Amino acid sequence: MKQSTESKRRLEQEDIHDQWLQDYLSEDLNRFYDEAFQNIVEQLGDTRDKHLLDLGCGYCFHTSRLAKSDLRITAVDFSTTALSEARRTITKAGLEGRVSLERGDATSLPFSNASFDHVLIWGVLMHVPDIEAALSEAARVLKPGGKLVIAENNHRSLEVMFVEPAINLARRLFGKKDRVRNRRQFGIEEWQSSSNGRLLIRKTDMKALEKRCNELGLTLENRIAGQLTEIHTRLPSRSLKKLVHATNIAWFRHVRSPTLAMGNILFFAKRLG
């Protein structure tokens, strides 16, 4: 309970969203996101008259990408800070009639059972201490036959297995404090601390995630790579960042293997009955 409260309090702070805007929502990443969300819409199939829940919508930049289809979208976030910016995004895109915004907790959603044809959770579960409750709620509000799309970072990726330990080693050599990483049921967890509080960062064990989803009546249909690496968030040079972005695009287009990729996108179908 204490950890959940800490994460929620941190998500209400404006600086964390500004950091994400800089690291993960830059113009250089738009090409990847455009292709990734086009792929998601294609895998959802016929989107006519379908209602999708965008759980943890943030500033609604990805919601706007989904709205290029025929989907009707309810976008939910716990953070009032994020929702304030999301309203501006939706208004600027002229999507007020297609997208409705609501405040909600991923672990206790304000919706009836089987309310949505599809549910998207993009990069959200990694910050939720009670991941089992969030998955249960997503399965509960999903209609039988509907699809749950989850995008999370992979604890078996090259970056997590080799780059992050190397960075920790360098920190020790320079007399800096290690970032403590703990192996838990659903992956490798660490708490990112700042003057404004602490936020959970989890690199997900995809097998554990698949197992829990299967117990909730969700069958894994497909798992593909997102970005190969997020090392661009650590690089100071714009030219180096661009090189990493180009590598990520090439991996997404041509390699597609999720096994060693940092970003993984999983497609689950809720079993009938």
C-alpha positions as CSV (number, residue, x, y, z in Angstrom):
1,M,0.0,0.0,0.0
2,K,2.8,2.4,0.9
3,Q,4.6,1.7,-2.4
4,S,1.4,2.3,-4.4
5,T,0.9,5.6,-2.6
6,E,4.5,6.7,-3.3
7,S,4.1,5.9,-7.0
8,K,0.8,7.8,-7.2
9,R,2.2,10.8,-5.4
10,R,5.2,10.9,-7.8
11,L,3.0,10.6,-10.9
12,E,1.2,13.8,-9.8
13,Q,4.4,15.8,-10.1
14,E,4.9,17.8,-13.2
15,D,8.6,17.2,-13.5
16,I,8.3,13.5,-14.1
17,H,6.0,14.1,-17.1
18,D,8.4,16.7,-18.5
19,Q,11.2,14.2,-18.2
20,W,9.2,11.6,-20.1
21,L,8.3,14.2,-22.7
22,Q,12.0,14.9,-23.3
23,D,13.1,11.3,-23.3
24,Y,10.3,9.3,-24.9
25,L,8.0,11.7,-26.7
26,S,10.5,13.7,-28.9
27,E,10.0,14.4,-32.6
28,D,12.8,12.0,-33.4
29,L,10.7,9.1,-32.0
30,N,7.6,9.9,-33.9
31,R,8.5,7.7,-36.8
32,F,8.8,4.7,-34.6
33,Y,5.6,5.4,-32.7
34,D,3.7,6.0,-35.9
35,E,4.7,2.6,-37.3
36,A,4.2,0.8,-34.0
37,F,0.7,2.1,-33.5
38,Q,-0.2,1.4,-37.1
39,N,0.9,-2.1,-36.5
40,I,-1.3,-2.3,-33.3
41,V,-4.4,-1.1,-35.1
42,E,-3.8,-3.6,-37.9
43,Q,-3.5,-6.5,-35.4
44,L,-6.7,-5.4,-33.7
45,G,-8.5,-6.1,-37.0
46,D,-11.9,-4.5,-37.8
47,T,-12.0,-1.3,-35.7
48,R,-15.5,-0.1,-36.8
49,D,-17.7,0.7,-33.9
50,K,-15.2,-0.7,-31.5
51,H,-14.5,0.9,-28.1
52,L,-10.9,0.9,-26.8
53,L,-9.6,1.7,-23.3
54,D,-6.3,3.5,-23.3
55,L,-5.2,2.8,-19.8
56,G,-2.5,5.2,-18.5
57,C,-2.9,7.6,-21.5
58,G,-0.5,10.2,-20.3
59,Y,-0.5,13.3,-22.6
60,C,-2.6,11.3,-25.1
61,F,-0.1,11.5,-27.9
62,H,-0.5,7.8,-28.5
63,T,-4.3,8.1,-28.1
64,S,-4.2,10.5,-31.1
65,R,-2.4,7.9,-33.1
66,L,-5.0,5.3,-32.3
67,A,-7.8,7.7,-33.2
68,K,-6.6,7.7,-36.8
69,S,-8.6,4.5,-37.0
70,D,-12.3,4.0,-36.5
71,L,-11.9,3.3,-32.8
72,R,-13.9,5.1,-30.2
73,I,-11.5,5.7,-27.3
74,T,-11.8,6.2,-23.5
75,A,-8.5,7.5,-22.2
76,V,-7.8,7.1,-18.5
77,D,-5.0,8.3,-16.3
78,F,-4.5,8.6,-12.5
79,S,-2.5,11.8,-12.8
80,T,-4.4,15.1,-13.0
81,T,-1.2,16.7,-14.3
82,A,-1.2,14.3,-17.3
83,L,-5.0,14.7,-17.9
84,S,-4.7,18.5,-18.0
85,E,-2.1,18.2,-20.9
86,A,-4.1,15.4,-22.5
87,R,-7.1,17.7,-22.9
88,R,-5.0,20.1,-24.8
89,T,-3.7,17.3,-27.0
90,I,-7.2,16.1,-27.8
91,T,-8.5,19.5,-28.4
92,K,-5.6,20.5,-30.7
93,A,-6.1,17.3,-32.7
94,G,-9.8,17.9,-33.0
95,L,-10.7,14.6,-31.4
96,E,-13.2,15.8,-28.7
97,G,-16.0,13.7,-30.3
98,R,-13.8,10.6,-30.6
99,V,-11.9,10.5,-27.3
100,S,-13.3,10.8,-23.8
101,L,-11.0,11.5,-20.8
102,E,-11.5,10.1,-17.4
103,R,-9.5,9.9,-14.2
104,G,-9.0,6.4,-12.9
105,D,-6.7,4.1,-11.0
106,A,-5.4,1.1,-13.0
107,T,-5.9,-1.2,-10.0
108,S,-9.5,-0.2,-9.5
109,L,-11.1,1.0,-12.7
110,P,-14.5,2.8,-12.7
111,F,-16.0,0.6,-15.4
112,S,-18.4,-2.3,-15.5
113,N,-17.3,-5.8,-16.5
114,A,-16.8,-6.3,-20.2
115,S,-17.1,-2.6,-21.1
116,F,-14.4,-2.5,-23.8
117,D,-13.7,-4.3,-27.1
118,H,-10.0,-3.7,-26.6
119,V,-7.6,-2.4,-23.9
120,L,-4.2,-0.8,-24.4
121,I,-1.6,-0.5,-21.7
122,W,1.5,1.2,-23.1
123,G,4.5,1.6,-20.7
124,V,2.3,1.8,-17.6
125,L,2.5,-1.5,-15.7
126,M,6.2,-0.8,-15.0
127,H,5.2,1.9,-12.6
128,V,2.5,0.0,-10.8
129,P,3.6,-1.8,-7.7
130,D,0.4,-4.0,-7.6
131,I,0.7,-5.3,-11.1
132,E,-1.6,-8.3,-10.5
133,A,-4.4,-6.0,-9.5
134,A,-3.9,-3.9,-12.7
135,L,-3.9,-7.0,-14.9
136,S,-7.0,-8.3,-13.2
137,E,-8.8,-5.0,-13.8
138,A,-7.8,-4.9,-17.4
139,A,-9.1,-8.5,-17.9
140,R,-12.3,-7.7,-16.1
141,V,-13.3,-4.7,-18.2
142,L,-12.3,-6.5,-21.5
143,K,-15.1,-8.2,-23.5
144,P,-14.7,-11.9,-24.4
145,G,-13.0,-12.1,-27.7
146,G,-11.4,-8.7,-27.2
147,K,-7.7,-7.9,-27.2
148,L,-5.4,-6.6,-24.5
149,V,-2.2,-5.0,-25.9
150,I,0.6,-4.5,-23.4
151,A,3.9,-2.7,-24.1
152,E,6.6,-3.1,-21.4
153,N,10.4,-3.3,-21.1
154,N,12.0,-6.7,-21.2
155,H,14.1,-7.9,-18.3
156,R,16.0,-10.2,-20.7
157,S,17.0,-7.5,-23.1
158,L,20.6,-6.7,-24.0
159,E,20.3,-3.4,-22.3
160,V,19.1,-4.8,-19.0
161,M,21.4,-7.7,-18.9
162,F,24.6,-5.9,-20.0
163,V,24.3,-2.1,-20.3
164,E,22.7,-1.4,-16.9
165,P,25.1,-3.6,-14.9
166,A,28.0,-1.9,-16.7
167,I,26.6,1.5,-15.8
168,N,26.3,0.4,-12.1
169,L,29.9,-0.8,-12.2
170,A,31.0,2.6,-13.6
171,R,29.1,4.3,-10.8
172,R,30.9,2.3,-8.2
173,L,34.3,3.0,-9.7
174,F,33.6,6.7,-9.5
175,G,32.4,6.4,-5.9
176,K,28.7,6.9,-6.7
177,K,25.9,5.0,-5.1
178,D,24.6,1.9,-6.9
179,R,21.0,1.8,-8.3
180,V,19.6,-1.1,-6.3
181,R,17.9,-3.6,-8.5
182,N,15.8,-6.4,-7.0
183,R,14.5,-9.5,-8.7
184,R,10.8,-9.9,-8.1
185,Q,8.1,-12.2,-9.4
186,F,7.3,-10.0,-12.4
187,G,10.8,-8.8,-13.2
188,I,13.7,-6.6,-12.1
189,E,12.5,-3.6,-10.0
190,E,14.3,-0.5,-8.9
191,W,13.0,2.8,-7.3
192,Q,13.9,6.0,-9.0
193,S,14.4,8.7,-6.3
194,S,14.2,12.5,-6.6
195,S,13.5,15.4,-4.4
196,N,9.8,15.0,-5.4
197,G,9.6,11.4,-4.3
198,R,10.1,7.8,-5.6
199,L,8.8,6.0,-8.6
200,L,8.9,2.3,-9.4
201,I,10.7,1.2,-12.6
202,R,10.2,-2.5,-13.5
203,K,11.8,-4.4,-16.3
204,T,9.2,-7.2,-16.9
205,D,9.6,-10.9,-16.9
206,M,7.6,-11.7,-20.0
207,K,7.1,-15.3,-19.1
208,A,5.6,-14.4,-15.7
209,L,3.4,-11.8,-17.4
210,E,2.2,-14.3,-19.9
211,K,1.5,-16.9,-17.1
212,R,-0.5,-14.4,-15.1
213,C,-2.5,-13.3,-18.1
214,N,-3.3,-16.9,-19.0
215,E,-4.6,-17.4,-15.5
216,L,-6.9,-14.4,-16.1
217,G,-8.4,-16.0,-19.3
218,L,-6.1,-14.2,-21.7
219,T,-4.2,-16.1,-24.4
220,L,-1.0,-14.7,-25.9
221,E,-1.5,-14.4,-29.7
222,N,1.6,-12.4,-30.6
223,R,4.7,-10.8,-29.1
224,I,6.9,-8.5,-31.1
225,A,9.8,-6.1,-30.5
226,G,9.3,-2.5,-29.8
227,Q,12.6,-0.5,-29.5
228,L,15.7,-2.5,-29.4
229,T,17.3,-0.1,-26.9
230,E,16.5,3.0,-24.9
231,I,20.1,4.0,-24.6
232,H,19.2,7.2,-26.4
233,T,17.9,8.6,-23.1
234,R,21.4,8.5,-21.7
235,L,23.2,10.0,-24.7
236,P,24.1,13.7,-24.8
237,S,24.7,14.0,-28.6
238,R,21.8,14.5,-31.0
239,S,23.6,12.7,-33.7
240,L,24.2,9.7,-31.5
241,K,20.5,9.7,-30.5
242,K,19.5,9.8,-34.2
243,L,21.8,6.7,-34.9
244,V,20.1,4.8,-32.1
245,H,16.6,5.8,-33.4
246,A,17.5,4.6,-36.8
247,T,18.7,1.3,-35.4
248,N,15.5,0.9,-33.4
249,I,13.4,1.5,-36.6
250,A,15.5,-1.1,-38.5
251,W,15.0,-3.7,-35.7
252,F,11.3,-3.0,-35.6
253,R,10.8,-3.2,-39.3
254,H,13.2,-6.1,-40.3
255,V,14.3,-8.1,-37.3
256,R,11.2,-7.9,-35.1
257,S,12.5,-10.5,-32.6
258,P,11.5,-9.4,-29.1
259,T,13.8,-11.7,-27.2
260,L,16.8,-9.3,-26.8
261,A,14.8,-6.1,-27.4
262,M,14.2,-3.6,-24.6
263,G,10.6,-2.8,-25.7
264,N,8.2,-5.7,-26.1
265,I,4.6,-5.5,-27.4
266,L,2.3,-8.3,-26.5
267,F,-1.2,-9.1,-27.9
268,F,-3.5,-11.1,-25.7
269,A,-7.1,-12.3,-26.6
270,K,-9.7,-12.8,-23.9
271,R,-11.1,-16.3,-24.2
272,L,-14.8,-16.8,-24.8
273,G,-16.8,-17.9,-21.8
